[in-house]
Amino acid sequence: MSERRGMTVYFTDGSKLRLDYPKQTQSEAATFVKLREILAARVIVAEVDGVMLMIPFDNVRYLEAHPAPGGLPEWTLKGATVAA
């Protein structure tokens, strides 16, 4: 599981935080379970350089995560692009 992943958190004040991390699960099903747990908790908790970082959803405008997991819900818009 040495594959790298990335996430950019865009905050309501206009700032952003980029995180780089190793793949966290071994299967797409486990990724989807972890995603559901994060959404239910409404907070992202990350260990960053030995420090716990908590990001409450109340301060988040949106998230970008790459690569997109293959196990996204059926209602996900797929193949979309951001129009200028």
C-alpha positions in Angstrom: 0.0 0.0 0.0 2.8 2.5 -0.9 0.6 4.4 -3.3 0.2 8.1 -2.5 -3.0 10.0 -2.2 -3.7 13.7 -1.9 -6.4 16.0 -0.5 -6.9 19.7 -0.7 -9.3 21.2 1.9 -10.8 24.5 0.9 -11.9 26.6 3.9 -14.7 29.0 4.2 -12.2 31.9 4.7 -10.6 31.3 1.3 -7.5 29.5 2.6 -6.6 25.9 1.7 -4.6 23.1 3.1 -3.0 20.3 1.0 -2.3 16.9 2.5 -0.2 14.1 1.0 -0.6 10.7 2.5 -0.2 6.9 1.7 -3.2 4.8 0.6 -5.2 4.1 3.8 -7.2 1.0 2.9 -6.6 -2.2 0.9 -9.9 -2.3 -1.0 -12.5 0.1 -2.5 -15.1 -1.3 -0.2 -13.0 -0.3 2.8 -12.4 3.1 1.3 -16.2 3.7 1.0 -16.7 2.6 4.7 -14.0 5.0 5.8 -15.6 7.8 3.8 -19.0 7.2 5.3 -17.4 7.3 8.8 -15.7 10.6 8.1 -19.0 12.1 6.7 -20.9 10.9 9.8 -18.3 12.3 12.2 -18.3 15.7 10.3 -14.5 16.1 11.1 -11.3 15.0 9.3 -8.7 13.8 11.8 -5.2 13.4 10.4 -1.8 12.6 11.9 0.5 15.1 10.3 4.2 14.9 11.1 3.4 13.4 14.6 0.7 16.0 15.4 -3.0 15.4 15.4 -4.9 17.7 13.0 -8.6 18.1 13.3 -10.6 19.8 10.6 -14.3 20.3 11.4 -16.6 20.3 8.5 -18.2 23.6 9.7 -15.0 25.4 8.5 -14.8 23.6 5.1 -16.2 24.9 1.9 -15.3 21.8 -0.1 -12.7 19.0 -0.5 -10.7 17.7 -3.4 -9.3 14.2 -3.1 -7.2 12.3 -5.7 -7.3 9.9 -7.1 -11.0 9.4 -6.8 -11.8 6.0 -5.4 -13.6 3.6 -7.6 -16.2 2.7 -5.0 -18.1 6.0 -5.1 -21.9 5.9 -4.5 -24.2 5.3 -7.5 -25.5 8.9 -7.3 -22.0 10.3 -7.9 -21.6 12.5 -10.9 -18.8 10.8 -12.9 -16.6 12.3 -15.6 -17.4 15.9 -14.6 -15.2 18.9 -15.3 -15.1 22.3 -13.6 -16.4 24.9 -16.0 -14.8 28.3 -15.9 
